[in-house]
Amino acid sequence: MSLTQSVFEFEQGHAVQHRPERTAGVDEAGRGPLAGAVYAAAVILPKHYDLPGLTDSKKLTERRREQLFDAIQQQSVAYAIHAVSAADIDAMNIFQATMHAMKSAAEALETVPEFVYVDGNRCPEWSYPSAALVKGDSRLGCIAAASVLAKVARDREMLALDAQYPAYGFARHKGYPTTVHLAALIEHGPCPAHRSSYAPVARAIERFQNQK
């Protein structure tokens, strides 16, 4: 077992060598922001891998996430990333959009998993043997890897949206409802990348409509 693997308590306690060879981890990024897509990733790691520092993506620096993003793709048995757009989030709600993203990511794996662990407290409706694992991105390597892929992919989208809609500061806050972001919403109104079903965005839309 590598040093990277040994940091994951859940893996140690559940005898990694007895888990199915093709165990996938699934995680999402972007449920809370007011703009952009919600992303999910699925990753199957080999039993032995070399990903120093791998853990929950939120605990990593942006630079380290970027480094791990490439390394995970190179070392994984299989990986997939899926995004659900802001418009689709508005159409189906964020919970359903997140479940859809996670299910689509798992189904896109080129290697069919024998078992799937999902970060959180609920799994999508699918045919895989699976289990939800609270704080799984800090407890299981394949979920941590999925969290990195989803986070980096979403952050890259927000950088692209920042170039397209520079008034909102997406590169700084990644769409989260910071003071700067909320102030920009009040000043400029929403852009097409915003989630109109989210309360702060809906209020901004209503305010602009009333000003007409």
C-alpha positions, 0 to 999 in steps of 0.5 A, a space after each residue: 500500500 502506498 503512502 498516499 493510500 494509507 492516509 485514507 482511514 476508510 480504506 484501511 478499516 475496510 481491507 483494501 485488498 478485499 474490495 472489488 478490483 473495479 471500485 469507483 468513487 463519485 463526487 460533485 462540485 458546484 451545488 452552492 454557486 449562483 452561476 455555472 454548471 454543476 459537475 460530477 466525476 467518477 474515478 476508478 483507481 488501481 489498488 496501487 497509485 502514486 498521488 501524493 497529497 491526494 485528499 478532499 479537493 477543498 483542502 488543496 491549493 489550486 496549484 496542487 489540484 491542477 497537478 493532481 488533475 493530470 496525474 489522476 487521469 494518467 494513473 486511473 483505470 478509468 475516469 469520466 466527468 459530466 456537467 449539467 448546465 445552469 439552464 438544466 439546473 433551473 429546469 430540474 432543480 439542483 438536487 436532481 441535476 446533481 444526481 443526474 451529473 453523478 449518474 452520467 459520470 459513472 455511466 460514462 466510465 469506459 470500465 464498468 465498476 463493480 462497486 461505486 462509492 458516492 460522497 455524501 448521504 445519497 446515491 443516484 438511482 442506478 443499477 450499480 452496487 453502491 454506498 454513500 459515504 459521508 465525507 468520503 472525499 477525505 476517507 476514500 482515495 477514489 472519491 478524493 480523486 473524483 472530487 479533484 476532477 470535478 472541482 478543477 473542471 468546474 473552476 476552469 469553466 468559471 475562468 472561461 465565464 469570467 472572460 465572457 462576463 467580466 463584470 461579475 468576478 467569476 474568476 475570484 469567487 467561482 460563482 459563490 454568493 460572495 459580497 462582491 458577486 451579490 453586489 455585481 448582481 445588483 448592479 448589472 443584473 444576471 447574465 445567461 450563466 446565472 441560475 435563475 431558480 436560486 433566490 439571489 438571482 431570482 431577486 435580481 431578475 425581479 428587481 430589473 423587471 420592476 425597473 422597466 
